Amino acid sequence: MPIGDGRRYFIVSPEIKEQTGLDVGDEVEMRFRVDDQDYVDMPLSLQAVLDADDISSTQWDKLTPGKKRMFINHVTSAKTARTQQRRISEAMLAISEGITLRDLQKRKR
């Protein structure tokens, strides 16, 4: 993150800080490798439902990687299996209709 004077700072977890032996304020050089921007890590629970629904599967294939990741995050951020199943149902409805989750939520109001 930029500080404003040309420098930047990077937030790391306490575990990484401990593993590296670095402390707050230490200067480091970082190198990044850019991953495949089209890669989407599909959860098995969502893949199974998509595989069983040709219409939604076709719509899914038309989505950009970013939109796919949005639906996946919605599903995988659920804390319980019950919530995950509800979110899969919501995602499938939105996907099959070619709308976003936000559009689906607006419709429910």
N, C-alpha and C positions, 0 to 999 in steps of 0.2 A: 504494500500500500504506500502511496506517495506521502512523504512528510511535508514537502513544499519547498525544500531547498535542493532538490535534485536527488536526495537519498530516498530510500524506500525501506519499509520494514515488513517483516513476514511473521505471522503468528504460527507457532507450532505447539503441539500438545506437550504436556509435562513429560510424557514418556519419551518423546523424541529429544527433548531438551536433556533428559537424564542420559539417554543412550549416546548422545553425541558429546556430552561433557561441556556443552556450551552454556553460557549464562546470558541473561538479559544484557543487551548492549554490545555483545561480542559481534565483531564484523565477520561476515562469511561471504564466500563466493558460491552462488548457486547456479546450477545448470538444469534446464528443463528439456524434456523430450515431449514433443507434442504427439499425443495419441491419435489414432484414427478417429477423425471427427464424425464418421458415419457409424461407428461401433455403438451398439445398444445392448446392454446386459439384460436380457429378457428373463424374468422370473418364470419358473416352470408352471406356477399356478395360472399366470396370465396366458402363457403359451398354450397350455392345454385347452383353455376356453376358446382362444382364437382358432386353434386347429379344428375345433368342433363346429365353427360357424363360418361358412364360406363368405357370407356378405361382409362380416366384420373383418375377416382376414384380408379380403380384397381392399377394404377401406384402410386397414392398417398398413398395407404395403404402399399406399399412396402418401402416407404421412412422412414428414421430414424427420430426421433423426432427433431433432430437438423436441418435436411434438410427441414422438414416441417416448422419449425420456420423461416428459411431463406426465404422461399417463402412468408410466412405470413407477415414477416417484410417488404418485398419488396412491398407488396400490401398495408399494413396499414400505411406505412410511407408517402404515397402520400398525398399531401396537398389539392388536389381538387378531386371532384368526377370523373371528366374526366380523370385525371391521374390515379386514382385508377382503373377505367375500363380498361384503356390501360394496366396497370400492371397485372390485372387479366388475360387479353388475353395473355400477354407474359408468365405469369406463367403457364397457361393452355397448351400453346404450348410446353413449356419446359417439363412440367410434362408428357404430353402424349407421348413425344418422349424419355422420360427417360434421359434427359440432364439437366445440371445446367443452371442458368440464365447467367452465364459467357460464357458458350458454345454458348448459343443463341445469345449473344451480339457479340461474335467473328464471328459468321456466318453472321451477318448483315453487317459487315465491308467489 
